[in-house]
Amino acid sequence: MSRLTDLIAQAKARDVQLGLELEREFKVLSARRSFGLNFERHRPENVELPGRPIRRGDKVRILPARGSTARGDPRIWKIVGFDRDGESKTARLDLIGSVEPVTTTADISDLVVVAEFRDHIFPGLVSTGRIESGADKPFHTVINGENFHVLEALTFTHRGKIDAIYIDPPYNTGARDWKYNNDYVESEDLYRHSKWLAMMERRILVARELLNPEKSVLIVTIDEKEYLRLGLLLEQTFPDAVQQMVTVVINPNGVARGKEMARVEEYAFFLFFGEAGPAHVVDSLLDTESLSGQQRTSVRWEWLLRGGNNSRRQDRPNLFFPIYIDPDRRTIAKIGESVPLDVDRTTIPNIPGLVTVWPIRAGRDEEATWQKSPASLRKIVADGFARVGAYDAKNDRWSILYLGPSQLRRIQSGELVITGRREDGSQEVDFGERGVRRTPKTVWNRGSHKAGEYGSMLVRKLTGDRKFPFPKSLYAVEDALRIAVGDNQSATILDFFAGSGTTAHAVMRLNRQDGGRRQSISITNNEVAADEQTALRKANLRPGDPEWERWGICDYITKPRIAAAITGKTPDGEAVKGEYKFTDEFSMAEGFKENAEFFTLTYETSIAISHSRAFERIAPLLWMRAGSLGRRIDAIPDSGWDAADTYALLTDLDKAAQFCKAVRAQGGIRIAYIVTDDDRRFQSVAHHLPADVEPVRLYESYLSNFRFSMGS
């Protein structure tokens, strides 16, 4: 090792940049574990930023000519200057990383800015639309941008504040389902697995900074291609977490795999931090007695016909009597008296217009008994705890159902609650706040988790028949989040592989069920599907062109899906057809009482920020840090200060006394942003603020956060 250190020092003396690169790789190698998950940590990723203005000093790529489908030049250049010739503007470029100097020129219209993941970024947000249907509820936010950079942006707004993260990352199937450094990673790539692990590790390391260390949950879904490596990566990254893997049946019919067995499942890793643990739920997601939704009878109504031992007529003759039902109204009209053992039941007269039901075993014509005596049953019927069940046409038989003593005791204790009456006069009973709760199992087998019916088909209903590959079942995500944050009605949930927006949709479902105020943050890019890019390039389009961007994931699927979920209308303005099922059943056209705002990530300069020239793009981050709630301060206030619903902004320190007085009087202010370069004056203002108001110095707090928060 000492010899290597000497050689690196010699290399650094001759070529500083080369020496630093060798030193960095040496540190990575020396830090490797002798056991566990070892993989190549490839060069930091980079991302193209189409549409971003080109500036001197930027890193750029030269794009293929319009109309070309050829692979682009992967090399990265640095802009060292510009030349103008009439209307055209040309950039002078130096090749980065070349041993010998290489220079060229290119028209700026043929360049795209590149951000490497080890570069400092100073993020901002631009609003691209909002929906307000939730009164004073916090806003769900959807951010279009490279998820690694958006995660870094959230280190300023949500460090240690995220209660749950749910992600469905690319599964690395080799079928062009994800990119590394702007190229699709395909099955023949020898470094496919290590590239995927490097991509995942960079993101979960930043996400770790966002999770609430006292109580939070991380959920990551995956299939069999990478679940072993992912499990080890999570275990090594989060050694203090309690980690479990859940098997989820998503396609009971199975997916054929050539000579392999048909696959029916995917996997979900649950990591619990601090005091977090799985919330107890009504449905364990495996047991047949706790089926959810339409498959689950909320409360078990028992058969009135007695079964088992000691159930023949001769065993208890006082429990043998006729029950008269109205077949049209499906109600119990009259209850007869017990028939002595020596009396033939056929001698008991029928009642015109009613059907006489005896306790007779089907198929054997054997006389049995009811569970209750005539007097007891009359009281149960009067109280609404007995009703007519299904009609068996094959055997021409009616069933009678009732609530047994154990169920009635649960009503008295509050475990079960009466929610209304049916048309037949019987009570509607369901689980109450103290109802039966179970620990969820590690195998989920529910029809509601079918990815085709409740993923792909549901997205098409919401977006006007738009297609999205492999979306999760809405109800599978809902069940996962219920386990994670079902007991936290004000939770903040993050999804940084948001795709079609299923996580945000599931959060809205949970809020409707219990009146919660949970909010979601969804991060996705605007990547165009691989099979559509060729046609767009042949049409002379490039990323950044409006006609290209309209087909991207965020603009074409995510935003329309979330908007349709809230408004109940498709992008064409038509009412969404269909019904939500299972835990909460209602028309999709009803929508949700929720708020949402859509943003695009921007890349700012530190100078523009420190001189308040980028305030309108920093403003959404200040609002998000204060809870994404209520009014936002979108411009520098002319009066020198302003107070919104949850935060306040001071830009003129001569108005500090007035500002502090207003903050104290208003109440509900969580954060006070104070713009000043003078730390002593900042501390003076902070001293006069209420103790429960967090003072934040701008722009020092923002700039320092991103100077030290940098990918490696």
Secondary structure as UniProt FT lines:
FT   HELIX           2..14
FT   HELIX           16..30
FT   STRAND          46..49
FT   TURN            50..51
FT   TURN            56..57
FT   STRAND          59..62
FT   TURN            66..67
FT   STRAND          77..85
FT   TURN            86..87
FT   STRAND          88..95
FT   TURN            96..97
FT   STRAND          103..107
FT   HELIX           108..110
FT   STRAND          111..116
FT   TURN            117..118
FT   STRAND          123..132
FT   TURN            135..136
FT   STRAND          139..144
FT   HELIX           147..157
FT   TURN            159..161
FT   STRAND          164..167
FT   STRAND          175..180
FT   TURN            181..182
FT   STRAND          183..186
FT   TURN            187..188
FT   TURN            190..191
FT   HELIX           192..210
FT   STRAND          215..222
FT   TURN            224..226
FT   HELIX           227..237
FT   TURN            239..240
FT   STRAND          242..249
FT   TURN            252..253
FT   STRAND          255..257
FT   TURN            258..259
FT   STRAND          260..263
FT   STRAND          265..274
FT   HELIX           288..290
FT   HELIX           293..295
FT   STRAND          302..303
FT   TURN            309..310
FT   TURN            313..315
FT   HELIX           317..319
FT   STRAND          323..326
FT   TURN            327..330
FT   STRAND          331..335
FT   TURN            341..342
FT   HELIX           345..347
FT   TURN            352..353
FT   STRAND          355..357
FT   STRAND          360..361
FT   TURN            362..365
FT   STRAND          366..368
FT   HELIX           374..383
FT   STRAND          386..392
FT   TURN            393..396
FT   STRAND          397..402
FT   HELIX           405..413
FT   STRAND          416..421
FT   TURN            423..424
FT   STRAND          427..431
FT   TURN            433..434
FT   STRAND          443..444
FT   HELIX           447..449
FT   HELIX           452..456
FT   HELIX           457..463
FT   HELIX           474..485
FT   TURN            486..487
FT   TURN            489..490
FT   STRAND          492..495
FT   TURN            499..501
FT   HELIX           502..514
FT   STRAND          519..524
FT   HELIX           530..538
FT   TURN            539..540
FT   TURN            543..544
FT   HELIX           546..549
FT   TURN            550..551
FT   HELIX           554..558
FT   HELIX           559..567
FT   TURN            571..572
FT   TURN            582..583
FT   HELIX           588..590
FT   STRAND          595..603
FT   HELIX           606..610
FT   TURN            611..614
FT   HELIX           615..625
FT   TURN            626..627
FT   TURN            638..639
FT   STRAND          641..643
FT   STRAND          647..650
FT   HELIX           653..655
FT   HELIX           656..666
FT   STRAND          671..675
FT   HELIX           679..687
FT   TURN            691..692
FT   STRAND          694..698
FT   HELIX           700..708
//
